[in-house]
Amino acid sequence: MNLCLKKFIEEKFKKQGKALDLGAGNFSDVNYLKQLGWKCEGVDKNVGVDLVYSNYVFHKLVDREQFVKTAYDNLKVGGWFFLHTFDKSDSNSNSDITSNSLKEMLKRQGFRNIRIRAFDYYDKEKGHNHWHKILEATSQK
């Protein structure tokens, strides 16, 4: 395990928690943390994953292009990207995303089999109770 990370964990955490290792390499840190009782996952570009997904965060990001690039870079060839975000026409959100802008962003990154679906969804969460216009994007590396 990375000795500096080990020291940091010992100093900052009194009990086990959850961790995510971005750039896990050979997963030695992930495995070590699991041995200590942590719930830990890892992702490495060289290993790749089958699915990257994001629900209702994309519209809040400052650098969406970088987010899409990171998703693409971490997928295995043939892996899938799934995204839910709010459409620009959603009056309950501050989104500026349209079907076309999202599709173009995915194309620029190299995604294929891009499908964009817009639909209405009634949000029944406590304190919400209103309609949303949702964009669903699926694409493949």
Helices and strands as residue ranges (DSSP letters): H 3-12, E 18-22, H 28-35, E 39-43, E 49-55, G 58-60, H 64-74, E 75-86, H 99-109, E 112-123, E 130-140
